[in-house]
Structure formats: structure tokens, C-alpha cells
């Protein structure tokens, strides 16, 4: 199964029928709008995800697979509820991490990909 097929399969398994093919995010940082999927690599993992407004919090839903796993034989699904102004971090060993910051009133999520291990900031 090709990577493009995996994206479609992952979104279907997440039961989001209203979304088009996820946008490929190449930048280190980008903004994610509610119910708009994004697709990106973090270290050795490929991530497809989106978020929903959940009472002013961001409900983040992700499907994660190894980069190059064309058969998508080992897909992990994770879900976080991130409070407004808070951060959720995902570590992909080896090679990188990603931080998801919920904007006030869950209007957007700010996504930042980092090389290496995730580090806690002084504000955490």
C-alpha cells in the first residue's frame, strides 16, 4: 500500500468523512484548523491527524505509522484532549518530536516539529 493510500485509510478509520486528502505539512511549524487534516513526518514516524473543538479544548486525533511502511501494518491511533493554551507532545524515537499547542477557545492548533528529544520549557 502506498503512502497516499495509507493517508486515505487512516482518515477513513478515524471516521472523518468530511475531510479531503490531508495537506502535506513540510514546514517545521504550521497551524492546524479544526477538522482540517494534516500529514507530516516526525523522525521515523508518519503522522496523519486533525483536531476538533471540544468545549473550548482541542481534541487531537492522530494515526501514526513507520515511515516506509507501505502496508500500514502497524498503525497506532492516539487521542489527546489539550486544554486551551496547553501543549501536548509526541516523541518519535529516534529522530524527533512534535508539540501541539491548543489556541485559546480551540480555534487552531500550533504544530511544531523538533529534531531530537522533546524538552520541557520553563513554562511547563
C-alpha positions in Angstrom: 0.0 0.0 0.0 1.5 3.4 -1.0 1.8 6.3 1.4 -1.1 8.1 -0.3 -3.3 5.1 0.2 -2.3 5.0 3.9 -3.5 8.6 4.4 -6.9 7.8 2.9 -7.2 4.6 5.0 -6.1 6.4 8.2 -8.6 9.1 7.8 -11.4 6.7 7.0 -10.6 4.6 10.1 -10.8 7.8 12.1 -14.4 8.3 10.8 -13.8 11.8 9.4 -15.8 11.7 6.1 -16.0 15.5 5.6 -12.2 15.9 5.2 -10.4 15.9 1.9 -7.0 14.3 1.5 -4.8 15.8 4.3 -2.5 18.6 3.4 1.2 17.6 3.5 3.0 19.8 6.0 6.6 20.3 5.1 7.4 23.2 7.4 8.8 22.8 10.9 5.9 24.8 12.3 2.4 25.3 11.0 -1.2 26.0 12.1 -3.9 23.4 12.0 -7.6 24.5 11.7 -10.4 22.4 13.2 -11.5 19.4 11.2 -8.7 20.0 8.6 -6.3 17.1 8.4 -2.5 17.4 8.1 0.1 14.8 7.2 3.7 15.0 8.2 6.8 13.1 9.3 8.3 13.1 12.7 11.6 11.3 12.9 10.9 7.7 11.7 7.1 8.1 12.0 4.5 9.3 9.6 1.6 11.1 11.3 -1.9 11.9 9.9 -4.1 13.9 12.2 -6.8 16.6 12.9 -8.4 18.2 15.9 -12.0 19.1 17.0 -13.2 21.8 19.3 -14.3 20.0 22.4 -15.9 22.6 24.7 -13.1 25.1 24.2 -10.4 22.4 24.4 -8.7 20.8 21.4 -9.5 17.1 20.9 -6.5 15.9 18.9 -6.7 12.6 16.9 -3.6 11.1 15.3 -2.8 8.0 13.3 0.9 7.0 13.4 2.8 4.6 11.2 6.5 3.9 10.5 7.8 5.9 7.5 8.1 3.5 4.6 5.6 1.0 6.0 3.7 0.9 2.7 1.4 -1.8 4.0 0.4 0.3 7.1 0.7 -3.0 9.0 1.3 -1.4 12.4 -0.9 1.8 12.8 -1.2 3.4 16.2 -4.2 5.7 17.0 -3.9 8.2 19.8 -6.2 10.9 21.1 -5.4 13.8 23.4 -7.6 16.4 24.9 -5.5 19.5 25.2 -6.7 22.4 27.3 -6.8 25.9 25.8 -3.2 27.3 25.9 -1.7 23.9 26.9 0.7 21.7 25.0 0.7 18.0 24.1 4.0 16.4 23.0 4.6 13.3 21.0 8.1 11.7 20.9 9.1 9.6 17.9 12.3 7.7 18.7 14.7 8.0 17.2 14.8 11.4 15.4 12.2 13.8 16.5 9.3 15.1 18.5 6.2 17.3 17.8 4.4 19.7 20.0 0.7 20.6 19.6 -0.4 23.8 21.3 -4.2 24.5 21.7 -5.0 28.1 20.8 -7.4 30.0 23.0 -11.0 28.8 22.5 -9.7 25.9 20.4 -9.7 28.0 17.2 -6.4 26.5 16.0 -3.6 24.2 17.0 0.0 25.3 16.5 2.2 22.4 15.5 6.0 22.4 15.9 8.2 19.6 14.8 11.6 19.3 16.5 14.7 17.3 15.8 15.9 15.1 18.7 14.2 14.7 22.1 11.4 16.8 23.3 12.4 19.2 26.0 10.2 20.8 28.6 10.2 24.5 28.6 10.4 26.7 31.8 6.7 27.4 31.4 5.7 23.7 31.7 
